Amino acid sequence: MLQAIGLTSRPRRDLPPLVDDLTFEARPGAVTALLGEPGSGKTTALRLMLELEPGRGVTYFRGRPLHRIPDPGREVGVLLGDVPGNPARTVRGQLRMLCAAAGVPASRADTLLEVVGISGLRDQRLGSLSLGMDRRVALAAALLADPCTLLLDEPAAGLSARDRGWLQGLLRGHAELGGAVLFTTDDAKEAARSADRVVSIAGGRLVADQDVAEFARTRLRPRVAVHTPHAARLADVLGREARAGRRTVEIVEESGNRLCVYGSSCAEVGEAAFRHGVLVHQLADETGDARVAPPVPAPVPQARTGPGAAPATAEPAARTATAAAAAPGADPGPRTAAPSAEPGPRTPDPRTPEPRDPDPAEAVAGGPWAGAGAGGAEEVGCGGVGDGAGAAAGTGAADPVWGAGRRPGRVVRRVGGPVRPVRYELLRVFGTGTPALTAGLVVAVSVLVALVLARVGQVPRGRLLAAWPEVFPLPPAALGAGLLGALAFGEEYRYPALAAARGTVPRRLGLLAAKLGVGACLALALGALTVAADAAALRLVFGRGPVPLHDAAQWISPAVGWAGLLVGCAWAGVLASGAFRSATAGLAAVLAVPVGVVPLVRKVLEGPSAYPVAGLAARLRRLAWGQWPPEVDHLVAGALRVMAQPVGTALLLSLMVLLCAYGFTGLRNRVRW
């Protein structure tokens, strides 16, 4: 059950709010359409439900607001706009990444690809998909976690008649299993075809909340569409014959050579035109939409009406002519006709394989809601964990949410624990070629710089292996590590993909720790690869490599410093991109450390220290619970020497500031991991 109560958006300057005191509900087991003209507040209402926009009111999903649900992606499936994914990522890679974010098995992605009929496109890039295929991928993403509620914004926009029929069957199948479906549309005929209940809004306010039968009877009117080069003459002919036969006929002369005749049939209009010699190019039965007027009165075109005539449709440049009063005993209410046929299917692209449209019954029975876990595994979805239901479907116990006998039998195994954010981050990182491209570019630049430095000479061995001349603020490997770290959150804000919070990345300490851990591993691997490539290039070109280090005390300290520099740059990129919501800001923060912070720290650290810290490693060893081996002293001493350097101190201070900024801007988010 979805209940929206008093939804009101923030007022705009000198304008009323886009959504004003909107209250309605979408019941389980039914498809509900939110109908309104473009600009009437449909999308804003959905964003208010998802707490993505400031405003008043509350929305309950099975009795709980969204910020009180531990895993909102498993309760609500969302489609807002296009697929929020990196265009370079494959369809299968995108869905597998979202599976990790939702905590469901990766095999769920392949199952949903079969259900939505695009299994043949699993290796296609998201940027190469057509609008129809993009919509199918977005629906698969919304259904991954087997949510009880679907919120879909214009799901049929731009789709062909065949795709719309498939979409209608899929939504109907979800509702038949007990789920609630709410979708927005501006097409009254589509709402009548697809929905069980229609909520009509205008100007952000509720106009009507009707079941589909009542909606079709009061909103949809049958009409005859006529194309003729003599529209005015045919309108006069039909009006005279209607008055002679005492029938109620409404004639709307639209732009061009088109007439819409209400209260008649194709046969009557065609015979009248034949008798009076009026040329007709086309006759067709249609279902007209009697638009719901907004709460604010608006001027409408004047119509020529007779007694008992139906009101004219408010359309620009329309002239209405209505015949005399209806015959005694006639039904004064509007009649209802079947929706008109949609245009023919689009011509398929020969380069794109034609999707397979599965049978809706087949999709419901064995598709996205088929059992995937073994006995005893934690389950999610409608009737799963967290809804207060009984132990298993079919026990006969009444579900407190769905009621007796209505609990869906959907089972999806949950993949949770601390590995879940790590799986997501690994799939996000390696789902595109960015890490390989960055590593290749860094190694190439580093080798070139190392060769130049070796040719010039008079360069310390450490800077030679790191390819770090004095004129560079940072070595190429550190810049590459910072770039990969900045993409950790920067890519998500550019291509928001984490389910119920479209446009808002759900962040908690688990996700932050996963990003920091994966970023550190990438930085260390990039640093090791760079040093190895530089050493190999020096040995290949000059016949000998750097002087070997035989004493552990000599190479441990530089290694610790090198690793600390790379990891610090990667972490600075992660925290800055998360705090400022941009990969560019993350990379700028990495560059700001040597350019801006290091000179300030160097001024503070200049001159002799009044209290030397010699022997700190030995004193720390005495404070420890156990005695560590002497080799650890070298590591501690190396780390302390690195932190005592201006670069190390500046990097440490920058990380502390960025961590505080991230906690202030990110961890306050109510949408949780």
RATA-V903327 format. One record per residue. RES is the residue in three letters. PHI is phi in whole degrees, 0 to 359 (999 if undefined). PSI is psi in whole degrees, 0 to 359 (none if undefined). BURIAL is 1 if it has 24 or more other ideal C-beta (glycine too) atoms within 12 Angstrom, else 0. Layout:
RES;PHI;PSI;BURIAL  RES;PHI;PSI;BURIAL
//
This chain:
MET;999;126;1  LEU;250;125;1  GLN;235;117;1  ALA;255;124;1  ILE;234;118;0  GLY;62;36;1  LEU;293;125;1  THR;218;123;1  SER;280;168;1  ARG;292;131;0  PRO;298;145;0  ARG;264;164;0  ARG;296;119;0  ASP;60;19;0  LEU;224;149;0  PRO;290;162;0  PRO;294;151;1  LEU;296;326;1  VAL;234;129;1  ASP;228;106;1  ASP;53;55;1  LEU;267;124;1  THR;226;126;1  PHE;196;180;1  GLU;215;152;1  ALA;240;117;1  ARG;273;150;1  PRO;294;146;1  GLY;81;10;1  ALA;220;155;1  VAL;256;125;1  THR;246;133;1  ALA;254;133;1  LEU;259;103;1  LEU;257;135;1  GLY;185;159;1  GLU;293;159;1  PRO;304;131;0  GLY;88;5;0  SER;277;354;1  GLY;105;17;1  LYS;293;309;1  THR;295;321;1  THR;298;323;1  ALA;297;317;1  LEU;297;318;1  ARG;293;328;1  LEU;293;321;1  MET;298;322;1  LEU;273;5;1  GLU;60;35;1  LEU;263;352;1  GLU;227;145;1  PRO;289;147;0  GLY;167;188;1  ARG;250;167;0  GLY;100;171;1  VAL;216;149;1  THR;235;128;1  TYR;255;127;1  PHE;254;103;1  ARG;53;43;1  GLY;91;2;0  ARG;228;139;1  PRO;291;162;1  LEU;298;320;1  HIS;287;353;1  ARG;262;359;0  ILE;267;124;1  PRO;300;320;1  ASP;232;88;1  PRO;296;331;1  GLY;295;336;1  ARG;272;350;1  GLU;260;325;1  VAL;232;126;1  GLY;259;130;1  VAL;237;138;1  LEU;230;106;1  LEU;234;108;1  GLY;77;210;1  ASP;273;186;1  VAL;291;120;1  PRO;276;68;1  GLY;223;162;1  ASN;296;126;1  PRO;300;338;0  ALA;277;353;0  ARG;273;147;1  THR;283;161;1  VAL;299;313;1  ARG;295;320;1  GLY;296;322;1  GLN;296;314;1  LEU;290;324;1  ARG;294;324;1  MET;296;318;1  LEU;291;330;1  CYS;299;316;1  ALA;296;321;1  ALA;294;324;1  ALA;275;348;1  GLY;77;37;1  VAL;238;160;1  PRO;300;150;1  ALA;295;335;1  SER;295;343;0  ARG;298;328;1  ALA;297;314;1  ASP;295;324;1  THR;298;314;1  LEU;290;329;1  LEU;297;322;1  GLU;293;320;1  VAL;294;316;1  VAL;276;0;1  GLY;80;27;1  ILE;231;33;1  SER;298;334;1  GLY;286;350;0  LEU;254;16;1  ARG;297;332;1  ASP;262;6;0  GLN;281;149;1  ARG;284;147;1  LEU;298;327;1  GLY;289;347;0  SER;261;3;0  LEU;278;148;1  SER;284;174;1  LEU;297;318;0  GLY;296;317;1  MET;291;326;1  ASP;299;319;1  ARG;296;321;1  ARG;294;320;1  VAL;296;319;1  ALA;297;321;1  LEU;293;320;1  ALA;299;319;1  ALA;296;323;1  ALA;291;332;1  LEU;266;359;1  LEU;302;312;1  ALA;274;12;1  ASP;54;58;1  PRO;287;156;1  CYS;280;335;1  THR;234;136;1  LEU;246;127;1  LEU;245;112;1  LEU;236;124;1  ASP;261;112;1  GLU;49;58;1  PRO;293;336;1  ALA;260;11;1  ALA;295;124;1  GLY;78;6;0  LEU;272;154;1  SER;283;173;1  ALA;298;321;0  ARG;295;317;1  ASP;294;325;1  ARG;293;321;1  GLY;296;319;1  TRP;297;317;1  LEU;297;319;1  GLN;299;318;1  GLY;295;323;1  LEU;293;315;1  LEU;295;322;1  ARG;295;322;1  GLY;296;320;1  HIS;296;318;1  ALA;292;324;1  GLU;295;338;1  LEU;272;9;1  GLY;101;0;1  GLY;279;160;1  ALA;257;134;1  VAL;236;127;1  LEU;232;121;1  PHE;229;153;1  THR;256;151;1  THR;199;157;1  ASP;248;10;1  ASP;251;113;1  ALA;295;324;1  LYS;292;322;1  GLU;295;319;1  ALA;299;319;1  ALA;293;326;1  ARG;285;321;1  SER;259;337;1  ALA;255;157;1  ASP;266;335;1  ARG;217;142;1  VAL;238;123;1  VAL;254;114;1  SER;260;132;1  ILE;232;155;1  ALA;209;130;1  GLY;62;27;1  GLY;81;3;1  ARG;243;153;1  LEU;289;129;1  VAL;255;315;1  ALA;205;148;1  ASP;227;101;1  GLN;228;154;1  ASP;285;165;0  VAL;293;329;1  ALA;294;315;0  GLU;294;322;0  PHE;298;314;1  ALA;295;325;1  ARG;288;325;0  THR;261;341;1  ARG;248;326;1  LEU;260;133;1  ARG;233;134;1  PRO;288;146;1  ARG;209;166;1  VAL;245;123;1  ALA;267;127;1  VAL;236;130;1  HIS;249;117;1  THR;210;144;1  PRO;286;352;0  HIS;241;60;0  ALA;296;315;1  ALA;296;318;0  ARG;295;317;1  LEU;293;325;1  ALA;297;319;1  ASP;294;320;1  VAL;298;313;1  LEU;294;323;1  GLY;295;317;1  ARG;296;316;0  GLU;293;325;1  ALA;293;319;1  ARG;293;323;1  ALA;293;324;0  GLY;268;5;0  ARG;53;48;0  ARG;245;150;1  THR;271;113;1  VAL;228;131;1  GLU;248;129;1  ILE;240;122;1  VAL;246;117;1  GLU;269;110;1  GLU;268;181;1  SER;295;148;0  GLY;80;219;0  ASN;247;42;0  ARG;242;136;1  LEU;241;145;1  CYS;242;121;1  VAL;247;117;1  TYR;260;138;1  GLY;89;16;1  SER;223;189;1  SER;225;167;1  CYS;300;320;0  ALA;296;314;0  GLU;295;317;1  VAL;294;317;1  GLY;295;319;1  GLU;294;320;0  ALA;295;319;1  ALA;294;322;1  PHE;294;318;0  ARG;295;328;0  HIS;257;8;0  GLY;68;35;0  VAL;263;126;1  LEU;288;130;0  VAL;236;129;1  HIS;270;327;0  GLN;205;140;0  LEU;231;133;1  ALA;208;140;1  ASP;279;133;1  GLU;225;170;1  THR;245;111;1  GLY;278;158;1  ASP;251;111;1  ALA;279;99;1  ARG;300;142;1  VAL;278;125;1  ALA;289;141;0  PRO;292;164;1  PRO;300;327;0  VAL;278;125;0  PRO;298;140;0  ALA;230;147;0  PRO;293;141;0  VAL;237;155;0  PRO;298;146;0  GLN;288;143;0  ALA;234;145;0  ARG;271;106;0  THR;239;155;1  GLY;248;179;1  PRO;299;133;0  GLY;77;6;1  ALA;283;152;1  ALA;285;154;1  PRO;295;148;0  ALA;284;151;1  THR;285;132;1  ALA;280;90;1  GLU;232;144;0  PRO;294;147;0  ALA;56;37;0  ALA;249;140;1  ARG;241;126;1  THR;250;135;1  ALA;229;128;1  THR;236;141;1  ALA;280;189;1  ALA;289;182;1  ALA;297;157;0  ALA;288;157;1  ALA;292;153;0  PRO;301;140;0  GLY;85;355;0  ALA;286;152;0  ASP;284;117;0  PRO;285;342;0  GLY;284;159;0  PRO;291;149;1  ARG;269;162;1  THR;241;132;1  ALA;238;162;1  ALA;294;148;0  PRO;300;149;1  SER;287;160;1  ALA;289;144;0  GLU;280;164;0  PRO;298;160;0  GLY;297;163;0  PRO;294;152;0  ARG;289;159;0  THR;285;124;0  PRO;291;150;0  ASP;280;123;0  PRO;296;340;0  ARG;277;345;0  THR;249;127;0  PRO;296;140;0  GLU;290;128;0  PRO;290;152;1  ARG;266;125;0  ASP;270;106;1  PRO;288;155;1  ASP;296;129;0  PRO;304;322;1  ALA;295;321;0  GLU;294;320;0  ALA;295;323;1  VAL;288;319;1  ALA;286;318;0  GLY;229;17;0  GLY;263;246;1  PRO;291;346;1  TRP;248;17;1  ALA;288;147;1  GLY;298;138;1  ALA;235;351;1  GLY;242;161;1  ALA;280;169;0  GLY;298;142;0  GLY;88;349;0  ALA;285;149;0  GLU;289;138;1  GLU;242;153;1  VAL;229;173;1  GLY;105;182;1  CYS;299;128;1  GLY;80;6;1  GLY;265;215;1  VAL;292;138;1  GLY;93;6;1  ASP;251;3;1  GLY;73;19;0  ALA;275;179;1  GLY;287;184;0  ALA;289;323;0  ALA;207;156;0  ALA;292;145;1  GLY;90;6;0  THR;278;347;0  GLY;91;351;0  ALA;285;142;0  ALA;282;131;0  ASP;281;131;1  PRO;293;343;0  VAL;262;310;1  TRP;268;341;1  GLY;91;169;0  ALA;294;132;0  GLY;76;7;0  ARG;243;6;1  ARG;286;126;1  PRO;292;153;1  GLY;260;35;1  ARG;274;140;1  VAL;224;123;1  VAL;228;123;1  ARG;290;139;1  ARG;264;135;1  VAL;248;99;1  GLY;243;206;1  GLY;88;180;0  PRO;293;344;0  VAL;284;341;0  ARG;301;308;1  PRO;294;332;1  VAL;292;318;1  ARG;300;316;1  TYR;298;314;1  GLU;293;321;1  LEU;296;318;1  LEU;293;325;1  ARG;293;317;1  VAL;291;310;1  PHE;267;10;1  GLY;283;347;1  THR;232;173;1  GLY;271;13;0  THR;298;313;1  PRO;299;316;1  ALA;294;318;0  LEU;296;318;0  THR;296;316;1  ALA;297;317;1  GLY;298;317;0  LEU;293;318;0  VAL;296;315;1  VAL;296;317;1  ALA;298;313;0  VAL;295;320;1  SER;295;316;1  VAL;297;317;1  LEU;298;315;0  VAL;294;319;1  ALA;297;319;1  LEU;295;319;1  VAL;296;316;0  LEU;296;319;1  ALA;295;325;1  ARG;290;323;0  VAL;289;319;0  GLY;83;181;0  GLN;58;39;0  VAL;239;129;1  PRO;304;151;0  ARG;299;321;1  GLY;297;315;1  ARG;291;330;1  LEU;294;314;1  LEU;292;326;1  ALA;277;353;1  ALA;55;53;1  TRP;236;87;1  PRO;288;165;1  GLU;296;331;0  VAL;282;346;0  PHE;272;134;0  PRO;293;327;1  LEU;215;153;1  PRO;290;160;1  PRO;302;323;1  ALA;296;321;1  ALA;293;320;1  LEU;296;319;1  GLY;297;319;1  ALA;296;320;1  GLY;295;323;1  LEU;295;314;1  LEU;297;323;1  GLY;293;321;1  ALA;294;331;1  LEU;285;349;1  ALA;301;308;1  PHE;261;333;1  GLY;298;320;1  GLU;294;324;1  GLU;290;326;1  TYR;283;333;1  ARG;282;322;1  TYR;234;75;1  PRO;297;127;1  ALA;228;351;1  LEU;276;123;1  ALA;322;267;1  ALA;293;351;1  ALA;248;64;1  ARG;300;118;1  GLY;94;353;1  THR;227;117;1  VAL;279;120;1  PRO;290;119;1  ARG;234;133;1  ARG;218;181;1  LEU;295;329;0  GLY;297;315;1  LEU;292;320;1  LEU;297;316;1  ALA;297;322;1  ALA;295;318;1  LYS;293;320;1  LEU;294;319;1  GLY;294;313;1  VAL;294;321;1  GLY;297;321;1  ALA;294;318;1  CYS;297;318;1  LEU;296;319;1  ALA;296;316;1  LEU;294;319;1  ALA;295;320;1  LEU;295;320;1  GLY;295;317;1  ALA;296;319;1  LEU;296;321;1  THR;293;314;1  VAL;297;317;1  ALA;296;318;0  ALA;293;320;1  ASP;296;315;1  ALA;297;318;1  ALA;295;320;0  ALA;293;320;1  LEU;296;318;1  ARG;293;324;0  LEU;289;318;0  VAL;278;315;0  PHE;257;0;0  GLY;81;355;0  ARG;207;150;0  GLY;264;192;0  PRO;298;160;1  VAL;298;127;0  PRO;294;149;0  LEU;254;115;0  HIS;266;334;0  ASP;268;128;0  ALA;298;327;0  ALA;295;337;0  GLN;279;324;0  TRP;262;343;0  ILE;292;316;1  SER;297;312;1  PRO;297;324;1  ALA;294;319;1  VAL;296;318;1  GLY;297;318;1  TRP;297;314;1  ALA;295;319;1  GLY;296;322;1  LEU;297;314;1  LEU;293;313;1  VAL;295;320;1  GLY;297;319;1  CYS;295;318;1  ALA;297;316;1  TRP;293;323;1  ALA;298;320;1  GLY;296;319;1  VAL;297;309;1  LEU;293;320;1  ALA;292;319;1  SER;293;327;1  GLY;287;325;1  ALA;282;321;1  PHE;255;1;1  ARG;60;42;1  SER;199;136;0  ALA;291;327;1  THR;296;319;0  ALA;295;324;1  GLY;296;315;1  LEU;292;325;1  ALA;295;324;1  ALA;294;324;1  VAL;296;316;1  LEU;288;334;1  ALA;290;337;1  VAL;296;304;1  PRO;286;333;1  VAL;277;318;0  GLY;251;320;0  VAL;277;320;1  VAL;301;315;1  PRO;301;323;0  LEU;293;318;0  VAL;293;323;1  ARG;297;324;0  LYS;294;324;0  VAL;287;322;0  LEU;273;356;0  GLU;292;147;0  GLY;93;165;0  PRO;289;153;0  SER;269;137;0  ALA;287;335;0  TYR;232;94;0  PRO;293;153;0  VAL;251;24;0  ALA;296;139;0  GLY;82;14;0  LEU;295;324;0  ALA;299;318;1  ALA;294;321;0  ARG;292;324;0  LEU;295;325;0  ARG;295;324;0  ARG;290;333;0  LEU;280;343;0  ALA;289;158;0  TRP;294;320;0  GLY;235;169;0  GLN;273;121;0  TRP;270;159;0  PRO;293;160;0  PRO;298;333;0  GLU;298;330;0  VAL;294;330;0  ASP;301;321;1  HIS;295;320;1  LEU;295;315;1  VAL;296;317;1  ALA;296;320;1  GLY;296;318;1  ALA;296;319;1  LEU;294;321;1  ARG;295;323;1  VAL;295;315;1  MET;291;335;1  ALA;284;341;1  GLN;287;152;1  PRO;303;319;0  VAL;296;316;1  GLY;296;317;1  THR;295;317;1  ALA;296;320;1  LEU;293;320;1  LEU;295;315;1  LEU;296;320;1  SER;296;320;1  LEU;296;321;1  MET;296;317;0  VAL;295;316;0  LEU;293;324;1  LEU;296;319;1  CYS;295;319;0  ALA;295;320;1  TYR;296;315;1  GLY;297;325;0  PHE;287;322;0  THR;266;333;1  GLY;253;313;1  LEU;285;353;1  ARG;283;351;0  ASN;299;135;1  ARG;282;336;0  VAL;282;123;1  ARG;250;163;1  TRP;289;none;1
//
